[in-house]
Amino acid sequence: MKVNMLIIGAGRSGTSSLYEHLKSHQEICFSNIKEVPYFSISDIYKRGKPYYHSFFKPDKQKIIASSDTYLFIDQEAPERIFDYNPDMKIIIMFREPVERSYSSYIYAINNGHEKKTTTFRDAFNNEKENISNTYIIARNNLGHFYTGLYYKHIKYWMQFFPKENFLLIKTSELKKNYQEVLKTVSRFLNIEDFAKKTEIKTNEASGVKFMFLHKFLIDRNSKLRKVLSNIFSNSFKEFIFNSGIIEKLKNLNKKVDLYKPISEDDKEFVKKYFEEDLQLLKDEFNISF
């Protein structure tokens, strides 16, 4: 088997909703957890293809698919993926970048990636240092604004894959007319149309109930995780990941956290950061918000 379709991001742009639709299609075998960070995290990549393939249980489906929103801003992953499958189909979702950056910031506050005392402007001012981090998870969790430079990241990916290998979807289009978007996806993947169904909404819960549990589940550098990792065999750890237990615990640990909308001053301030990239995105890909 070989994975032949990936959702690579952008994070906080509706990828979970698209995933819920895709995994229900009879011609798509989706990984048994939503995101498998095989190509994006070096020590996981070193485990090799058998480890990656253990997350899939295909039954003659045409499309073998997975998702990893770390990939969108990763500089090493495109070459790794090309070496694995040069015919990979790639889906990217785009949310209005100011809105996405604020959502990413709030998510980081609620999930312990940013200090609660960090303001939106502080996060912007810290951006340059944050994205210089060589650890892709840190860059993803703190690169609220950098991730929204959509044109920049698409063009980098297109150095490795031809334009026809990409499907670009606006979050607003999935919300407004998800049936039409799904038809576009089915044509892109050359599969039967999706069965008609109701709209799927996800990620409404943006906070966590127990921070210590959340940190344990997501922090690969957690001391407790390292201790447990030394105790249990690789086959047992693989079983745990494949069972979906971790994803279930993450979902159970979520809670709805209401937050103030972005201020008009902050909105206008951040807009300038995206102006040039958005113009290039519109000129070449006819994408605007």
N, C-alpha and C positions, 0 to 999 in steps of 0.2 A: 504494500500500500504506500501511497504518498499523499501527503496533504496538498490540496490544490487550490484552496481559498483561505484568505486571512482577512479579518477586520483588524486594521492596525490603529484605529483612533478616529478622530481625536477624543481623548478622554473628556468626560462631562459633556458629551455631545449626542447622547442617545444611543450609544453602541449596545447598551444592555437591552433596550427595546428591540433593536434589530436582531440581536442574538436570540431573543425569545421567539421571534417569527421564524428565523432560519432553522432553529433546532426542531421545529415541528414539521418541516417539509420532508416527505417520504424519500426524496432523492438526495437528501443531505444528511451525512453523518457528522454531527458536531462533536467536538471533544466533550468528555463527560464532566468537565468543569469549564466555565465560560472562558477563562484566560489561562493559557499555558505559556509562561514567559521563557520558552526554550531558546528562541533566537536572541532575546534581549538581555538575558542575564548569563554572563560568561561561565560561571561555575555550573549552571544547569545545562548550558550548551555542551560543555565538556562531557556530560553523561552520555551523549550520543543519541543516534536515531532510535534505538530500541526503547530508550526511556521515553522519548517524545511520543513514539507510536503507541506506548502503553495507555495513553489517554484516549485512544480511539477504538471503537468496536464496530467497524464497518460491516454491513451486510449487503454487499453488492451495490451500495449507493454510488451515484455518479460523482458527487461532490464530497470531499473529506475536508472539513472546515474547522477553524479555530479562531480565537481572538486574542489580541494582546495590545493594549493601548500604550504600553511603553514603547512600542515599535516606531510610532510616528516620528519621534524626535531622536531616535537612535541612529548613530552614524555607522555602527558596525553591522547592524542587523540586515540591511538590504543586500550586502554582499553574501552574507551567510545564507539568506533565503534564496538568492539566485543560484548559489552553488547547490543548494538542496533541490530546488525546482525552478528552473528558469521560466516555466510557463505559469507560475503562480498568479491566480486572480486575486486582486487586492481591492478591498472596499475601504473608503475613507469617508467619515462623516464630519460635517462642518456646522458648527453653531456660531451665531454672530459672536465675533471674538471678544468684545468687551464683556458681553453677558457671560460667555464661557469663562473668561479670566476671573470674573467675580465669583462664579459658581465654584471654580477650582480653589480659589482663596478660602471661601466659606467651608468647603469640604475639608481643606487642610487644617483649618482652625478646629473644626468639630471632630476631626480624627487624629488630632495630636501631632500633625506634621509641622504646623506653625504654632508659635506661642499665642495664647489668647490675647496678649497685649499687643501683638503685631497688627498694625492698621493696614488697610489696603494700600495706602501710599508707601508704608514701610516695606511691604512685600514687593512693590514695584521697584523701590530703591535698592532692595537686596537682590534683585533678579540676576544681575550680572555675576555676582558671587555664587548664587545658587546653581545656575546652569553650567558653571565651570566645574562642578562636582563630577568626578568620573563615574560615580555610581548612578546607573540609569534610574533606579527607583527614586533616589533623592532628586534628580533632575526633573523627573516626571511629577513628583509630589509638590515641588516648589517652583516649577517653571510655569507659573500661571499665565504669563504674558508671552513668553517665548513659544509655547506650544501653539498659540494662536497666529503665528506667522505662517499661515497655511501655504502660501505660494512658495516660500523658501523651502519648506519641508517636502512639498510635492516635487519640486524640481530636483531635489537631491535624490528622491526615490526614482525619478524618471531617468536618472543616469544609469540605472541598473535594469529597469523594466520598461517596455514600450508603453505608450499612452493607452493603447487598447486593452492593456491588462488591468486598468484601473476603472473603478466605478466611484464617482464622487457624488455624495448625497448630502443635501442640506437637512439639518435637524428639523427645520420649520416645515419642509416638504413632507417628511415622515409623519409629523404631527397633523398637518393639514389634509393630506390625502395619502394615507399609508397604503391603500390598495394599489394606487398607480405606482408608487415607489416599489412595491413588491413585484409588480409586473415588470418593471425595469430590471430589478434584480434577477428575476427568472430568465429574462432574455440575455442578460449579461452572463449568466451561468449556463445558459442553454438547457434549462430544465422546464418541466411543466409549471404552469401558473400555480401560485399558492392558493390553497383552499380559502374561501372567504371566511373571515373571522372578525371578531371585535378588536378594536384598538387595544394595544398593550402599553401600559404605562409602568415604568420602573424607576428606581432610584429616587423616589420621593422621600425616603428616609436618609437624611444626610449626616446624622450624628451616630454616636455609639452609647450604649448603656454602661458598659464597663470598660474603661480605658485600658486597664491592665490586661484584660482578655484580648482586646483589639490589638494591642502592641505585640502580644505573644503570637497572635495569628498572622500578623503581617510583617513583623520585623525579623528578617532573616539573621540579624546580628544579636538577637535576644540571647542572653546568657542561658536562660532556661531551655530555649530551643537547642542551643549548642550542646548542653548536657544531655538532653533527651536524644539528640542526634547521635551521640556517641554510644548511647545505650542500645538503641534499636537498630536492627539490621536494615539494609537498603531495601530489601523486599518488603519489610513491614511498613517502612516509610512510603514506599511506592503504593502499597495497598491503601494507606490512609489518604493519600492525595487523590487516588483514583476513586475512592468511595464517595467523595463529595461531602464528607463530614465537615471539613474545614469551611467549605462554602456555606453549609447549613448553619454552622456556628456563627459565621460572620453575619448572615441574614437575621438570625435570632438576636444578635447583639446590636442590631440597628435600632435607631429611634428617630422620630421626626423632630427636627430642631428648627424652629421658626427663626428667621433672621431678617434684619432690616434690608430693604432693597438698596442697591447702590445709589449713592447720592449723585445728583446732576453734576456737581463739581468734579467728582471723581470720574464720572463717565466721560466728561469732556476732556479731562486731563489725559486719560488713558487712550482715548480715540486717536490721538496724534501718533502714538506708538505704532498703530496698525495701518495708518493711511497709505503709505507707499506700497506695502505688501498687498493690501486690499485692491489697490488700483491695478497692480500686475495680475492679481487673481482674476479680476473682471476682464481685463484686456485679453488674456490668453485662454481662460477657461469659462468665461461668461458666468462667473459666480459672483453674486453680490448679495448684500443683506439690507 
